[in-house]
Amino acid sequence: MKASILTKFGPPEVLRTCDVAAPVPKDRDILIRVHATPVGFGDTLIRDFAAVTPAKFNMPGLFWLIGKMTFGFRKPRVSILGSEFAGEVEAVGRRVTRFKKGDAVFGYRGPRMGAYAEFLCMPENGVVSAKPANLTYEQAAAGPYGAIMALGLLRKIRLQPGQSVLVVGASGGIGPAVVQLARHHFGARVAGVCGTARVEYVKSLGADTVIDYTREDFMDRPETYDVVIDILGKSPYSRCRRILKPQGRLVYVSFKTRQILQMLRTSVLGGKKVVCALVSEKQEDLAFAKELMEAGKIRTIVDRVFPLEQAAEAHRYAASGAKKGSVVISITGPAIIS
Ligand SMILES: NC(=O)c1ccc[n+]([C@@H]2O[C@H](COP(=O)([O-])OP(=O)(O)OC[C@H]3O[C@@H](n4cnc5c(N)ncnc54)[C@H](OP(=O)(O)O)[C@@H]3O)[C@@H](O)[C@H]2O)c1
């Protein structure tokens, strides 16, 4: 099968399209013919993972070490990127009951990756679900990661109707789903923070207010919030606490050890709290996300689509700062299992 392969860590050019053996489904696996996969945060991070030091990594040192052991210190241990996908069931293992050949599906593979390829295998009880009927394969492929993370996060912090929430990092992989779910499903008032090029995009997702972080510092503004969700974990609690309401919470989606210590300290002291939220991916959350997508409560916006052979170009465009929505790789051409 055709796949985009990572033979060494580095800039986008390290991605090469070549022929590799297709995976073979086990008894409880489904073989999926991949139609589309987006360029996600994890793909660009892992493509150049040798350059990622503990200081550059957005999570605690132990997570960095686990990441290095999974993806490789100097050479890639995972050679096919792509953690989200949409496609069609090509074949099923002997004991599969939930899916059949021809089903349109979408899903999330997390660190197993492997979607920059014509075929991938998923356990039938993995994070895979019927594709939202109203979305194209490209739109569906761009949905699972953000939707699952946003659902898990907003449930974990028990966001209430009428609460005000500020999403710092509203335009990336997770933020758009957080903005839309907080607004349309949880009934919160939502403000978003993003870069200049994506202000209109975040407004179009339903944010009541959008703050351009290149023009002003949201921590200097007079508004206060019940919840501030910081996707990249860059806002210091010492400054952020002044924009929190008296019982407000600062939720870090990315966090370092010092922020875990702040969480412990603020949980003892009461009042304004720090929460370091870890979200795990669940099949039932993806199935629920599918319903929300079909109901129009989560939309995925595809900015540009690149063929698999131009995966490097897709990575360059994703990193260019120009994108307004998802950058998707389409696995085109006649598929041949070999
Ligand atoms: N806790 C968990 O369970 C969990 C799970 C998965 C991932 N994560 C973490 O989530 C992070 C990736 O999230 P993602 O996929 O949404 O990332 P992403 O696609 O790279 O998006 C980053 C967002 O941050 C914004 N941003 C960049 N610089 C900023 C600044 N100086 N001030 C304010 N906003 C800024 C970007 O805005 P512009 O693009 O408009 O500039 C964009 O909206 C990683 O650190 C990962 O470790 C955590």
The ligand as a Gaussian input file, in Angstrom:
#p B3LYP/6-31G(d) Opt

LIG

0 1
 N       -4.501000      17.228000      28.791000
 C       -4.682000      16.323000      27.858000
 O       -5.253000      15.238000      28.094000
 C       -4.198000      16.607000      26.462000
 C       -4.620000      15.798000      25.407000
 C       -4.190000      16.098000      24.129000
 C       -3.341000      17.188000      23.919000
 N       -2.934000      17.930000      24.983000
 C       -2.055000      19.091000      24.783000
 O       -2.726000      20.024000      23.968000
 C       -1.775000      20.759000      23.245000
 C       -2.159000      20.770000      21.769000
 O       -3.401000      21.377000      21.594000
 P       -3.903000      21.710000      20.105000
 O       -3.870000      20.472000      19.311000
 O       -5.158000      22.483000      20.188000
 O       -2.690000      22.648000      19.608000
 P       -2.590000      23.559000      18.322000
 O       -3.431000      23.013000      17.220000
 O       -1.147000      23.790000      18.075000
 O       -3.271000      24.930000      18.766000
 C       -2.607000      25.852000      19.598000
 C       -3.536000      27.010000      19.894000
 O       -2.834000      27.936000      20.770000
 C       -2.875000      29.244000      20.196000
 N       -1.698000      30.009000      20.586000
 C       -0.429000      29.905000      20.116000
 N        0.366000      30.791000      20.727000
 C       -0.413000      31.478000      21.592000
 C       -0.173000      32.554000      22.496000
 N        1.036000      33.095000      22.649000
 N       -1.202000      33.015000      23.233000
 C       -2.449000      32.484000      23.103000
 N       -2.751000      31.469000      22.258000
 C       -1.733000      30.978000      21.520000
 C       -2.960000      29.019000      18.697000
 O       -3.469000      30.187000      18.077000
 P       -3.094000      30.584000      16.546000
 O       -2.908000      29.286000      15.795000
 O       -4.291000      31.338000      16.066000
 O       -1.833000      31.369000      16.587000
 C       -3.925000      27.819000      18.650000
 O       -5.247000      28.263000      18.817000
 C       -0.425000      20.075000      23.437000
 O        0.396000      20.855000      24.293000
 C       -0.784000      18.748000      24.038000
 O        0.223000      18.281000      24.907000
 C       -3.356000      17.679000      26.241000

